[in-house]
Amino acid sequence: MVTLNRWLTAQEYEQSFWTKLANKIETGAIHQLDWYQWKASELAKRLAKHLTAGQKEHGRVLEIGSGPIGIINFLEYAHRYSIDPLEPFYKASATLSELRKPGTNYLGGTGENLPFPESFFSLVIIDNVIDHTYSPTKVLQEMNRVLENNGLLYLAVNIRTAWGAMMHKVLASLHIDKGHPHTFTNRVIRDLLSANQFKISKEEIDDYYDVNKQHLRSENVRERIKGYTGISEFAYRAFCHKYP
């Protein structure tokens, strides 16, 4: 069980990351996060195979932990909502908030306590966030609550092998990896989804060995350490439907 102080440490780390990124944007050191639009475009293609007629045109979509902009900013849905515990910070940063397109309702809050009624959304997105939360189980319970029957959940998270997960838990508990209080294997995330009444329609899992080879060959010392210690993370993506 992650303590509240451990979760707050992760939030402080996240805010520090975005503060540094905003400073780089202001000085012209990097482009203005165009990859958000690319991710949204790729996700939209995948979602088209799983959504029923009318869900896109008339439904509501929520992104949990969107950061200052989010995938939600570039999706063409009639009603778009975002929730993030750092929203007051993002809103106060002109550099970050001015990158938002109109039409998305950005709210402050956590996935563990969503301020929406039951069956409010046809689609919920949680991308690279569940391992940052205070209680993944509570977040999944809340997502189930606010999704309509047969509503779609898109969940993406970086996972590890059983060995990598065990090693990462030690690093996380020692605050060496401050931003990720939790770690998952594919088995753990599948069991978590099933226990909270989500049926996986499709999974996409990157190849651990390909990622590990990239880390071993990297010029970045931190990535090489990941490769040699076996804690390389690799992407897991699931398209799930809420049990009727």
MOPEDA-V896890 format. One line per field, one symbol per residue. phi: phi as a letter, one per 20 degrees, with the letter a starting at -180 (. if undefined). psi: psi as a letter, one per 30 degrees, with the letter a starting at -180 (. if undefined). burial: b if it has 9 or more other ideal C-beta (glycine too) atoms within 8 Angstrom, else e. Layout:
BEGIN
phi=???
psi=???
burial=???
END
This chain:
BEGIN
phi=.fffffffffffffffgfffffffffemfcfelffgfffffffgfffgedeegnfffcedccdemfmfcnfgfdeedfcdcccbfeggffffeffeffefefodeeceqdffbfecffledebcdcdlcgeeefcgfffffffffeefgmfdddccbedcfgffffffgffffemfdfecfdccdffffffffffdmddfebdccfegffffffffefeefffffgffendgebfcccdcdfgf
psi=kkleeeeeeeeeeeeeefeeeeeeeeggfllihffeeeeeeeeeeeefffklkfeeeflkkkkkhfafdleffgkilejkkkkkfgeeeeefjeeefffkllfkjkkkalffikhllkhfkfkkkjjheffflejeeeeeeeeeefklkglkkjkkkkllleeeeeeeeeeefggejffjflklleeeeeeeeefghkkkekkjkljeeeeeeeeefkfkeeeeeeeffggkklkkkkjkkkk.
burial=eeeeebbebbbbbbbebbeebbebbeeeeeeebeebeebbbebbebbeebbeeebbeebbbbbbbbbbbbbbbbbebeebbbbbebbebbeebebbbebbeeebebbebbbbebeeeebebbbbbbbebbbbbbebbbbbbbbbebbbeebbbbbbbbbbeebbbebbbebbeeeeebebbbbbbbebbbebbbebebebeebebbebeebbbbbbebeeeebbebbeebbbbbbbbbbbbbee
END
